């Protein structure tokens, strides 16, 4: 076992996305998230799901709910409530995801 811990085993890949690529991705991601609108009981749950995913995909170095919310100018307590205590059932999310996945598979010509 080595005596020294190597923290960087390989360099991160170079990012060559254009601003247009990122804007297109954000638009597509927003459209995807909005497919799940009916799975939430309240409109703000959809908005908090967008904020949470934005935080996970953002460049916040430590991905905890409070840090992500603060970095994006959101209310940390409200996001914490959404993640930890907001009532919503996973079954509608699973159903919607499965329905869209089957549509996509048909569109791709998969059996």
N, C-alpha and C positions, 0 to 999 in steps of 0.2 A: 504494500500500500504506500502511495507516495506521501512524503512528509509535507508537501506543499499542496494547497488547494488551488487548482487552476480555475479561475472564474470565467475566463473567456477562452473557450475551446476553439471557436471559429468566429470570424467576423460576421456581422449581420449583413444580409444581402443589400445591395444598393437599391434604393427606391427610385424608380424612374417614372412614377405616375405624374401625369400633368394635372393641373388644376381642373381641367375639363373632365379628366378621368374621375377625380375625387367627387366633383359635383354630380356626375352621372351616377356614381356609386351611392351617394347620399340620397339622391332622388329615388333610385331603385330600392334602397333599404327602407326608406320612408313608406313607399308603396307596399312593400312586403309586410312591414309592421302593421299597416292599416288594414291588411287582410284579417287581422285578429281582433278587430274592433268589437265584434259581436261577442267575443269571449269574455269581455270585461263588463262588470256591472255598472261602472260609472265612467264618464268621459275622461276624468282626470287620470284614471288608471292607464288608459292608453297613452296619455301624454307622459306619465311617469315611466312607462315602459320604453318610450322613445328616449327619454332623458337617460335612463339607466344604460341602454345599449350604446348611446352616444358616449357615455362615460367609459364603458368597457372598451370601445373602439378608439377612444381618444388617447392622447399622449400623457395622461396622468401617470406618474411613475408607480404609485402604490394604489392599486385598484381596490379601495374600500369605498363604501357608499358615501360617507361624509366627505372624503377628499374629492371624489368625482363630482358630487353636487356643488361643493364650494368652488372647484376649478371652473365650472360652467355657469356659476352665478345662480344656481338653484338653491332651494331651501333644503338643507341637509336633513332636518327632522321629517319633512314631508316625504323625501325619498326613502328614508329609513323606514317610515311607516308603510310605504308601498311595498317594499321588499319584505319586511318582517311580519306585518300584521294586516295588510289590506286583503279582504276576503275575495278570492276568485278561485274558481274551480279549474283544475288542469284538463279535465275531459274535453271541454269545448276547444281549447287550444290544440290538443292532440287531434281532435276530429278535423278541425280546419286545416291543420298542417297536412294530415293524411289525404284529405280531399284535394288540396292543391298539388300535392306530390303526385297523386294518381293522374290528375289532368296534365301535369308536366310530362310524366312518363308517356302518356298517349301522344302528346304533341311531339315528343322525341322519337316516337315510333317504337317504343319499348313494349314488350308483351305485358 
